[in-house]
Amino acid sequence: MSLEAYLTIDGAVARIRLMGVLDEEAVPLLRSLLQQAVAHPVDRLVLRMDALEDICVAGIRCLVATQQTMAEGTEMIFLDVQPGPEHKLRLAGLHRALGVLWAAVPA
């Protein structure tokens, strides 16, 4: 399954929904959406990953690079990360990065 990704911006919150597999071919799409999101004056960048099946190393590097260039005080929130992608993101140390939060949607 290829990646499907959607960006919405509502006030100071940018939301990106990721579905499918984020492989090397899909990284330019992710990069484009992230650049569009942080080009706006947002306080939060929410990445919903409940339907993300896998993420490649280049996709993780793209998230790290974005997090490092966001305006001070902007939060990057990983929402409902599935076990496979979560394991890879934690191996990359994103759970310890300043301004990165992990959240789950209440059942």
Secondary structure by P-SEA (a helix, b strand, c coil): cbbbbbbbbcccbbbbbbcccccccaaaaaaaaaaaaacccccbbbbbccccccccaaaaaaaaaaaaaccccbbbbbccccaaaaaaaaaacccccccbbbbbccc
